[in-house]
């Protein structure tokens, strides 16, 4: 039986991980809403930005990560396209490079700000995974880079593109930063399934550094505290309904966090599926609050 020379369509799709595209697409949409711009007049730019945030830049980051993580994945998840051989040879790298270039082409349609933001996001994607920088070697720095790119950068880009390239207002920037910091904890959730391989390969994720329970507690605090700050700020900005809504969403997360902390390794996927949607719902509530304040 001869080795496969070309990847299959299913392997190509799996490498780009469509399920991971939602967070940056959602964050970009939050920025669009927070901008207060007339969506009817700018919907082509909004759609192009959502395409760039998810199927292009985020997909690129997944391909880059899988290529440089192929030895780790051979231990943790050998069924993935590259370690399983379904993405043969150096095709994983070729896809990562091609998708980087295509992302920059698409970004050019969003003007100077959109192109610069995409270039920064792509730089972070490569720096996260590629030696010698490889930010993911330390969970503190790697997760911060992901949170800033997936949430903050996408939010700010959406707001800036809708504003014709102008810097978003201070309140929008503050919320983007707070939700980026909270996303640091979300990124930690992905590390519980890879503790064995990360330990063997010297990747100091938070579960490796702190142990599973302490890492789970840290992730919960990192997710919760920025949301508390959001609630306080929305109250100060005279948006009590939005503040109360985010508070209710956070209360729901606290209930789910108890189950997660009790069994971090077993329940990380559960919390990703049920707790994270409450977190990102608060993002959109906050974005609509800013839109209302700008009206």
Helices and strands as residue ranges (DSSP letters): H 9-16, G 18-20, H 22-35, H 39-51, I 52-58, H 59-68, H 70-76, H 81-84, H 91-107, G 108-110, H 111-129, G 135-137, H 139-147, I 148-153, H 154-162, H 170-189, G 192-194, H 195-201, H 206-210, H 212-236, H 240-262, H 264-274, H 276-294
